Every structure is written in C-alpha cells, then in structure tokens.
C-alpha cells in the first residue's frame, strides 16, 4: 500500500491509473478504523481496480466544544488494517495540506434543507464541513465510485445530493451498517463507552426495531411512537437528542400515508453521542 500525504503526489500517483482507464474507488474516513470501515474497503475492491482510502480528521465538521482535539488518532494501526484488507493507496494529508491558508476553507458547500435538520440541527455547520471536505476530496482523488456507510444515513443523503446537484461523475454507494452481536452499530466513538455503557448502548438499536415492529403491526400514531422511544432511551440511561420517523428519500417527517421509511435516532450515553437508523418499506 502506498501512503501519501501530498495532494500533488497523490495526483501524480493516480495519473497512470487514469490513463490506463482503471476504475478508482474511494473510501473517505477520519481514521480510528473499525470493522465497519474495513467492510467499506471490501466493497470498494468489488467495484474497482484500485482502491484509495483517506484518513483526515476534518476540523470544519466539528463545532465548538466538540471532540476534534480528543478524536482518537490511531494512524499506525489504521495503516496495518488497510494493508490487511488490500487497500492500494492511503491518502493522509494534514490540515495545512487540505486548508493551506487559514486551516479552514474560504469556499464552503451547503446542501440546503438536508443539512439543517436532525444532526444538522443538533450540530450546526456540521454538514457544511462534511460537504466541503468531501467535495475537495472528490476533486483531489477524482474517483469513479465512492463508498459510504449507511450508519451516517443523513450524511449519505447529503453527499448523494451534492454529487447530483454539482454533476460530479462519481457513483455513490451506500454500504450496510456493521453491527456488534448486540446490535450496536460499530462506530469510532464507541471507544468512549465504558464496558457497562457498551451493554446499555444496544438499547438504541432495540428501540429502532421495536418502533418498526409497531408500525408493521398497524400503529399509525407516529408522534406517540417517537415519544415512547425517547422515554425508553431515557429509562436506559441515555440523554435524548432525537428519535424520528422520516421519509426515506429526504428525511422529512413521515405521515401514515408514507411507506418508504427511515427511523433515525441520536442520543448521548456517557461521553459518546451515538447515531443509528433502520430503513424499510411498510406494506400499506
């Protein structure tokens, strides 16, 4: 695996692959890799001749008081994991390389509506940071395909929307959520949880499943289901952020007439903010 920290060096390295018409797949990450990230690399290898992963902890998507400085950096271990899965190139720039003037971007990318609800409401500016850095990375790598995990479903929709709106020639693929045996979605921030909190954390997924089962059994009072789930999470030791039943395509509030649904949730447990979702089609 080639590890490269310079934009110009990466472009030079990928130039021959492009001349040879090789399909390039891209897996952007912030490092601290777990099995979920590595499954994205596996999927990328199925789609392309050459796989590029990136590790960049993007300051633009962290708000005041969030965990940018404390976000786990495990670069050497991440390299070994990527090598073990057959990744071809690791792009690992520093902040000065990505934002060379003021450590932020003078030009930003906004995806209106999608970037202002749910996690966007809880973390103002977060998706502007995500959309901006992904746009920059797409311009640097120029991949044919990019793989994103569906645990961050709102992020996936934001990136798909910006790709469509800006006519970027990148196929966006969503990969299934990787879960622990308990059902807990794998996340780099799970490392903030104590052993006892790891047991509690599985209740987030359980609440999503219970809500889906209630809908499948005919419950049509969506607000009641959302309130019940919030109460169950608080009883399990979580601090609430949101629990919403949404339309799958745009994350607007669902009604009893909608069938393509996403149940999305975010909650705090100890030092960790956990997110999860399930998507399904309801038989009306």
Steps between C-alpha positions, in 0.01 A plus 500: 500500500626846411453762773498856367450829686528749210223595256747537213668168576163324511394647167830394344463150642145460367572651160619176339202309634271752336693477173458122516122550550506324835192540716587683823294458818532735795433441871528823702545460877617689806708205617468302824387223270271215603346205318232721348762712323680189379179363352482821295845414363377148421207645305731744320719210385191338347426817304841613376848420380666738746382600849597827665417558867554827680558585864435863585348634822319797350485802733228662290237245607560536875316769692613694808538270799494183288770234503734612218809511723402183686393300195705178504798499262622143443692545177749213522231247592276639225774450242540136599126437480477653153797295380339183633185568293684573176464877476736636233548865599459692826469877473578655839537878471541735794281806557749734331491287186121506478448858619831674426411861583304519825438135595141547382350521153415842355253329268240272656233267364149505642222253424189692609220331693676165540789659691279690746286231659568215745881486546523830313277665760691344790841580347470829307751521216590130520372406157649810343834366622423151370379620159797732460769246585337225292479737203870580541592133531297412191688772312834365620441127451255521208354157573250314287330355808483604865383278786327633811354313795127533553532544877546868416188493284445876502862549395447249218200697372688830526790362296270340243313829462814711455636248248179516298461878525862572402496238221803326647589181307515285814273204573400512869447160662356449847632198690300318771549590864752276677374394842628327810326181612287714733371701204703811588615678185880504477639850544833660574331679790404169664849515647376773732262251666580308817432127513169554676403774252573266210227273635258791535581633153331207327167640620518764226470235229238313703283813508529535123393137453208532743378810320514325162309201640228730634464663159485161329228394744285796397583782743440830316563756776858584409545771761394257774755246380774764496414613853491141628844432353645815656365396839642148460841642416495731800402207722802312359734782604520703179469875467266576213589676178244381245298197398303553180296302248582656163452461130794304370586724205521840671470441878192718525247389764304199381122473505278194519480510119876450449640152443874550436617584850815570694499499879796710609633560848776677686561494875775564750638229726786599727755686286369358171239631261360195322299495177316217328220436254298235326340532157212288373186495288169477680219303339203739504 
